Amino acid sequence: MSVRQILEYKVMRKNGLILFAVLGLGVICAAETWHLGNDQNWQKTSENGQSAFMLAASDAKQYVSTGNTGKAKKAYDQLKKNYPEIASEDFNAYVKAEILYSRHKYFEAANAYDKFLEDYPKSPFFNSALERQQQISTAYLNGQKRPVLKVFRVSAYEEGTDIANKIADRAGDAPAAKRALETLAQTNEKRGAYEEAYKAWSSIATRWPTGEMGQESLIGRARSLERAYKGPKFDGKVLESSRSYYSEYIKRYPDSAQQLGLEGKLPELDEKLSEKELLIANYYAKTGSYTAADIYYQRIINDWPACAATKTAEEKQPGIKKELEKQAQ
């Protein structure tokens, strides 16, 4: 639970105007510290009181993180006793989720945080709940399993993905959304789910087409699709798209491309694409579909003149031409 979300309102004066940065339940104005009293009026609080609250709130969150449920419950109960202005329905719902998290009941905690976020979108504990969901999502996406029927443990990649996407939807353009989608993309790449990784990188590109995230998503899409290619016997569209993304990256970020050693990437992909086209051409030649074979051989010669497949195409095309002449007679 972020202390700043609980305690601070910053008041800044400029040109006679007052700008309120809404961060939580308290207000800081110059050297004075305020809090929202039981009568809903702003009242001064001592610096010592604020420090005490900050320390208590930090301790409660730490107890949850380390799985010390007993101390976490006592800490949150003491917070409500000492600072009754925070003892609201949203606080109780947040604490309920926190206790589940402290007990390592992550699946139940994720659902409780989700309900809290749905019911109290304006709560000062909103971002803290998002942070907890991010932790659960990251654990699931990195392979942590969830219990089923108290006996079995099953993979929770789908749950982790669902949580990450919900975080991104709720957080909009905030850093939490970036972290969620970036983690989703990276962990899917790590476990070999390249098509899912590509979807995550594409979602990032849609939200942040430029800047650091735009650059990262561009190379991420290129890399994911390249790794998704299974060989010349399979669909080559992913490889064509990968080449297009790499080409765009090299064009837009030449210095970074050089650092990443992408100079030979396009010729490497061209070899793979021409190899696939050659496989198709050879198939048509073998089955007697000489017109189709001739088209593919010619395409290889025209589009990939520097590739090894071109030499083979040039060697086989004259024979195909003769077969076409025979058919024409």
N, C-alpha and C positions, 0 to 999 in steps of 0.2 A: 504494500500500500504506500504510494508516494506521499511523503510528508507534505510536500508543497501542495498536492491536490487537497489535502485535508485542511491546511492551515492558512494559506496565503491568498490575499487579494492585493495586488500591487496597484498603488495609486500614483500615477505620474501626471504632473502638471506641465502643460505646454500651451503658451499663448492663451492662458486663462481657461483652458479646457481640461477636464479631468478624464483620464483614460483608465478604465478598470479592466485589468487582466484577470479574468475569472479562473481561479485555480482551485478553490476549495471552500472551506468554511470560515477562514479568517481573513483579515485585511491588514496589510502593512502600509502605513502612510508615514513617510519620513522616518522618524525615530519611534513612532507610536505603533503599537500592535493592538489589533482589535479582534474580537470574536463575535459570533452570532449568539445572542443570549436566548434564554427560554422564551422571552417575550418577543423574539424575532427582531429585536433592536440591536444595533451594533454597540458593543461595550469594550472598554479597554481591558487588555490582559497584560500581565507582567511578562517581561522577557523570560524570567525563570519559569513561569507557567508554560510558556510556549516551548521552551527547551525540554521541559519535563514531558510534555505531550509528544514531542518529536521523538524523544528517546523511547517512550513507551510504545509508540506506534511502530518504530523500527524493530524493537524487541519482538513484538507480536508477529510481525512479518517474518523475522528470522526464525522464530520457533516453528512457524508453518513450513518454511523451506527445509528445515532440518528434521522434520517429522516428529517434533516434540508436541504432540497433541494436547497433553495435559497443560503444559505451560502456555500454549497458544490460546486455549480456551480461557484460562485465568487472565491472561494479558488482555484479551479482547473484552472480557467481562469487566475488568478494572478500568479499561478505557471508557466504557459506557457509564460506569459509576462516577468516575472523576470528571467526565465531560459529557453530561447528559444531552447536550445539544446535538451530538452525533448519533444518538440512539434512535435511529429512524428505521423504517422498513427496508430501505435500500442497504443500510449498514448491516442489518440482521441477515439479509439475503446474501450479502457479500461474505460475511463471516461464516455462514453455513457452508458455502463453497470452499472457503479457506480451510475449515476443519476437515472436510472430505479430502482435500489435497494433502493436508498434514498426515492423514492416515494412509496415504499412498493409494487412495481409491480414485485414480486419475480419470477413469471413464465417467464415474458418477460426478466427480468434481467438474469435469468439462461440461457436462449437462447442466450442472448447477450454475456455473459461470455463464453459460449460454442463456439460461433463463433470466439471470440477473441482468445481463447486458440487454436482453430483449425488453425487460420490464422497466429498467431504470437507465435509459440512454443518457440522461443528464446528470447522473450521480457523480459525485466527486471521486468515487472509487472505480469509475468506468475504465480508465486506463490501466489501473492496477489489475483489474480482472482480465483485460486484454493481454497483459504481460504474463499472467498465469496460464492463460490459454496458449500463448506462444510457447511456453515451456513444455506444456503437454503435447502440443502438436509436433514440436521438434523431437521430443523423445519418441513419439510414435513413428515419425518419419525416419528416424535413425534405427528403427528395428525393435524398439521396446514393445513387448506383447501385452495384451490385456486379458484378464481372466474371464472365463465363461463357465457358468455353473459351478464356480468355486473349485473346479478341478482342472479344466483345460485352459491353456493359454494359446491365443491365436494372434496372428499378425494384425496390426492396427493401422496399416498404411492408409486405408480408405478413411478411417476416422481422423487421422492426422491431416490428410488432404482436405477433408470437409472443414475441420477447424481452421486451417490456414486460410481457406477461401472466405470463410465467414469473417475472420479477422480483417482481411483485405477489404471486404465489402463494408464493414462497419467503420474502419479507420480512414477510408477514402484515400487522400494523398499524404496522410501522416506517416511518420517513420515506422510505425507498427505495421502498416500495410506493406511497406517495402520489405521489412524483415520477414514477414510471413511468406510472401511470394518468392523472395529470394531463397529462403530456406527450403521451400517446397521444390523449387527448380533444382537447387544444388543436391538435395538428398535424393531426388528421383534420378538424377544423373549418376550419382554415386552407386545406387543399387541397380542400375542398368535399365530403368524405366524411361527410356529416352523420349518416347512419344509424349509421356506425361510431363517430362521435363520441358519439352518444346512448348507444350500448352501453357505451362507456368511462365516461361520466358516471354511468350507471346502476350500473355496478360500484362506482364510488366511493361512490355513495349507499347501496349495500348494506353496505359496510364501515364508512362513517362517516356515518350518517344525520343527525347533529347537528354543531354546532360550525362552524368555518370551512369545512371540507371539505363538510359537509352543505349549507351555504348556497351554496357555489360549484357543487356538483353540481346543485342545484335550478335555478338560473338557466341552467346549462349545458345541461340537458335541455330546458328551455323554448326556449332559443335554437336548439339543434340541430334540434329538430323543426319549429320555425317556418321555418328555412331549408331544411329537407328538403321542404317543401310546394311542389309544382310548378305549382299553379294550379287553377282551378275544374274543369278537365277530368279531374283526377286525384283519387285517394283523399284525402278530407278528414280521415281519422282522426288523422293526424299533427298537423294543425292544431288539432283538438279537444283532443288531449293537451297540445299546447304551451300552449293557453289555460289549461288546468287547472293546469299547472305555474306559469305566470305569476301566476295568481290566488292560488295557494298562497304564492308568493314575496312578493307584495304584502301578503298577510295576515300572514305571519310576520316579514317584514323591511321594515316600512313606511318607515323612514328611508333604507335602502339603495335601496329601490324609487324613492323620490323623487329620490335622487341620480342614479339611472340613467335618470330620465325615463320611467318606466313608466306614468305616469298615463293616457296615451292608448293604451297597448298593447292593453288588452282591447277597447275600441271598434274599434280597427283590425282585430283578429282577427275580431270579430263581423261586420264588413263583408265580410271574405273568406269567412267561413262562410256568411253569408246569400247571397252572390253564387253560391256553389257550389249551394246549395239551389235558388236561382232557376233556374239552368241546368238542373237536373234537372226542376223543375216545367215549364219551357218545353218540354223534350223530350217529356214525357208529353202536354202539351197539343197539341204538333205531331203526335204519332203517334196522337191520338185516345184516349189512355188518360186520360179525363177524371176518373175517380174518384181515380186516383193524383195527377193534377195538382192537383186540389182539395185533397187532403191536404197536399201540399207547399206550396202557396200559403198555406194556413191556418197551417201550421207556421211559415212565415216571419213572418207577421203576429203570431203569438203569441210567438215566441221572440226576434225581433229588431225590435221596434217602432220603434226609432230609426234603423234602417239604411235606406240608399237602396233596397235590394231590396224593402223592405216596400211602398213606394209603388207599385212595379211590380206586386207581387202583388195589392194592393188594386184596381188598375186592371183586372187580367186575370181575377180570380176571378169577377166577375159573369157574364162570358161563359162561363166554365166551368160555372157553375151552370145557365145556360140550356141548355147542351148536355146536362147530366145530366137536366134535366127532359124534354127531347126523348126521351132514351133511355128514360125511365120511362113515357112515353105508349104 
